[in-house]
Amino acid sequence: MTADDSFGRLDDDDYPAYTMGRAAEMLGTTQGFLRAIGEAHLITPLRSAGGHRRYSRYQLRIAARARELVDHGTPVEAACRIVILEDQLQEAQRINAEQRRPAVLANPTSAA
């Protein structure tokens, strides 16, 4: 991999750029919290060649949402389930909007 290839990944939300320690520091939480949300199947960090957990920016956003819920008193397992359901809802809404778009373009008068 060249330096140019690495720089291209800086904008990739799914590139596992952050170590567990750095991810915990960025989120203001503990490494144990990251392990707990991993065990609850909220996020699955990739592993480096040496077996260390690596997190992407997308995973950090998901973890931050879970931490927000936990900070407000929600148990970790429940917070993870809520975040999963929120993510599924957002994806379903995105798919619905995409499927409506061609119908609206084909018949603009029915959009009202």
C-alpha positions in Angstrom: 0.0 0.0 0.0 1.3 3.4 -0.9 1.0 6.6 1.1 -1.5 7.8 -1.5 -3.7 4.8 -0.8 -3.6 5.5 3.0 -4.5 9.2 2.5 -7.5 8.1 0.4 -8.9 6.2 3.4 -8.9 9.2 5.7 -12.4 10.1 4.4 -13.6 6.5 4.7 -16.1 6.2 7.6 -15.6 2.4 7.6 -11.8 2.4 7.7 -10.7 1.0 11.1 -8.2 3.7 12.0 -8.6 3.9 15.8 -7.1 1.7 18.4 -9.2 0.7 21.4 -7.3 3.1 23.7 -7.7 6.0 21.3 -11.3 5.2 20.7 -12.1 5.1 24.4 -10.2 8.4 24.9 -12.1 10.1 22.0 -15.4 8.9 23.5 -14.5 9.8 27.1 -15.2 6.3 28.2 -13.3 3.1 29.2 -12.0 0.3 27.2 -14.4 -1.9 29.2 -17.3 0.0 27.8 -16.1 -0.7 24.3 -15.7 -4.4 25.1 -19.3 -4.4 26.6 -20.9 -2.9 23.5 -18.9 -5.4 21.4 -20.2 -8.3 23.5 -23.7 -6.9 23.1 -23.1 -7.0 19.3 -23.6 -3.3 18.8 -20.3 -3.0 17.0 -17.7 -5.5 15.9 -14.3 -4.0 15.7 -11.9 -5.2 13.1 -8.6 -6.8 14.3 -5.1 -5.7 13.4 -2.6 -8.3 12.3 -1.5 -8.5 15.9 -5.1 -9.1 17.1 -5.8 -5.6 18.5 -9.2 -4.1 18.1 -9.5 -1.3 15.6 -12.5 1.0 15.3 -13.9 3.1 12.4 -15.5 6.6 12.6 -18.9 5.0 11.9 -18.4 2.6 14.9 -17.3 5.5 17.1 -20.5 7.4 16.2 -22.6 4.3 17.1 -20.6 3.9 20.4 -21.1 7.6 21.2 -24.9 7.2 20.9 -24.8 4.2 23.2 -22.7 6.0 25.7 -25.2 8.9 25.7 -28.0 6.5 26.5 -26.0 4.8 29.3 -25.0 8.2 30.7 -28.8 8.9 31.1 -29.3 5.6 33.1 -30.1 3.1 30.4 -28.4 -0.3 30.9 -25.7 -1.1 28.4 -27.6 -4.0 26.8 -30.8 -1.9 26.4 -28.8 1.0 25.0 -27.3 -1.3 22.4 -30.7 -2.6 21.4 -32.1 0.9 21.1 -29.2 2.0 18.9 -29.6 -1.0 16.7 -33.3 -0.3 16.3 -32.6 3.4 15.6 -30.1 2.4 12.9 -32.5 -0.1 11.4 -35.3 2.5 11.3 -33.0 5.1 9.7 -32.0 2.5 7.0 -35.7 1.6 6.4 -36.6 5.3 6.0 -33.7 5.8 3.5 -34.8 2.8 1.4 -38.5 4.0 1.5 -37.4 7.5 0.3 -35.3 6.0 -2.5 -38.3 3.8 -3.6 -40.7 6.7 -3.6 -38.4 9.0 -5.6 -38.9 7.2 -9.0 -42.7 7.1 -8.4 -42.8 10.8 -7.7 -40.7 11.5 -10.8 -42.9 9.4 -13.0 -46.1 11.0 -11.7 -45.4 14.4 -10.1 -49.1 15.3 -9.6 -49.5 12.4 -7.1 -46.7 13.7 -4.8 -49.1 16.2 -3.2 
